Amino acid sequence: MKVRDVMVETPAYCASDMNLGTAVEILWTFNCGFLPVVDSQMKVTGVITDRDICVALGTRNRLPGEITVGEVNSGKVYSCKPNDDIRAALATMSAQKVRRLPVVDADGKLLAILSLDDIILHAQVRDTSHPLDISSEDVMNTLKYVCAPYLPAVVRGKTAAA
């Protein structure tokens, strides 16, 4: 299975000079939690998540209209291409601990979005009649890696009341 078989080809995106209020409006309108940040040629220069916005607004004494996307996004871009194997995209998600990837062309221009949610919807229970499909096990292993740092630590043998 290739990334092109699963990706969402109508990606929402924003620019680095856009304010956070406008970025939130785009997230709301498109019902998503992730926006690639693009330049005037549609090349992906970064990403911003709903979490990035919440943390920025919670740690600055400024209004959303006063903070630009460029002040908040990290500028790190992990991406994939439409012809990449879906397992390669899952490997990138696992290694970088991200749930979504911009899908770009050879020049880095935004084409689509690939999310773990999209992959989960296409995953199959292991079945020999569909040997090329992504398995539920492949997706679950990726999800474990992505979520691992966010799971609370458990102290064995102690309770909250102790």
Secondary structure, DSSP 4 states (H G I P E B T S, - for coil): -BGGGT-BSS---B-TTSBHHHHHHHHHHHT-SEEEEE-TT-BEEEEEEHHHHHHHHHHSSS-GGGSBHHHH-------B-TTSBHHHHHHHHHHHT-SEEEEE-TT-BEEEEEEHHHHHHH-B---TT-TTSPBHHHHHHHHHHHHGGGSPP--TT--TT-
